[in-house]
Amino acid sequence: MRVIGLLGLGVIGRALAENLARQGCRVRGFDPSPEARARASAEGIKVSADLADLVQGLAPPRAVLLLVPAGRDVDAAIEALLPGLTAGDLVVDCGNSHWRDTERRSAAMAGRGLGYLGVGISGGEAGARDGPAIMAGGSAEGWTRVGPLLTAAAARFDDEPCCAWLGPGGAGHFTKMVHNGIEYAVMQLIAETFDLAVHGLGLEHDEAADLFERFGHGALGSYLIDITAEVLRLVDEPSGEPFVELINDAAEQKGTGNWASVEALEQGVPATLLMEAVAARSLSARKAAREALRREPEPGPAKGEVHAADLEAALLAGTLVAYAQGFELLATAGATHGWPLDLARVARLWRAGCIIRAKLLSPIAKALERLPEGVPLLADALLAERLEAALPGLRAALLAAAERGVPTPCLAAALAWLDAHRVARLPTRLIQAQRDHFGRHGFARIDRPGRHHLPRAEEAGP
Ligand code: 6PG
């Protein structure tokens, strides 16, 4: 196999280099940081002393993988590479780049006769080393060159590689962005369920860990549920406190969840869980506002009971809605941007290697295979049946949350989204009337065709 270049020897870069080497690929790496180069060298990676040496060490047509932080670092890396590249060479951005940046870079590289791929890789350090999920987009020709290698390095589920080329330009990074939007939503749903386990069921942390472990054996089985149980069991050695209680609750974010939410708003997709999950992290970090508005919980009347089964059902319903919203965003964006996104393939490739890998993705993939285009995911008979069974638990969990003052923005958004789809008529008819009242915007009527206005007050008379 030819030698492949790898620019960026941080934790993920080194882990991926190890994986690629296991596939029989000869990797040559470089990182501007001498410490990163030294570490990589110590781990047995062949490291170049400078970028020119890296590029010269590769025979044309070259392929260089970028594993650098998204944003300006990617542009800087491309700028630095360009003088050494010749027509036919290929650059593969394996970071969490914004898909619009990937589109721009793809076009600029194509203008120079260079190939460009934007590849979303999920699974953190362990995934990069042992088999991540890989969502590729960009030049189809470029994919024929590095696709086989990345496919060999990817995770597998039932012998199907969790790796696919999903379309040109930014299609791969768009899909990874939606993966992260769902990741944010599911993490927030799990956090809310934990809060209810403590304040609604009165569980200690190790008992909550048992609960999540039990959830993991059922329909909710997933990587995120497994690590939740694991984290909840950790105890701080000197103090004996549950470890999670010593962690500052200001949640951080690098932007991918925010990008997914902005995209959903722009596409007119009501991906409310994705948006609420981002807002929940932002709110958690507003320490001054939280301090100013903080109150001790009111004693209030006796609170109704909530059961572990309600929490499991609530989390299941919420998770189904999070996936439904994510896939709707993919479907809408795919149509808008002309990407041939195969949604069932995306669901299948998320079944292993990535952060949102979950048992639910198998029935979701089957539903996406069966459903005619344009039919919502949760209209699938099998998923609808699961959702119907989970709905009373979601309502009970939210009643308990409201009574106890437990904030549950994503669970509540899931129920609001479901109910808004279930009722025959929405109160938005009143919004249409208000718009016409103050702005003569007009509205459609249900009993006759055309555009209409309210009878004006002066015309209607006293
Ligand atoms: C993955 C993850 C990863 C992401 C982290 C942190 O799929 O491996 O999505 O790409 O960078 O989860 O993201 P935040 O800092 O925004 O939480």
Boltz pocket constraint, residues with backbone or C-beta under 6 A from the ligand:
constraints:
  - pocket:
      binder: B
      contacts: [[A, 96], [A, 121], [A, 122], [A, 123], [A, 124], [A, 180], [A, 183], [A, 252], [A, 253], [A, 254], [A, 255], [A, 256], [A, 257], [A, 354], [A, 355]]
      max_distance: 6.0
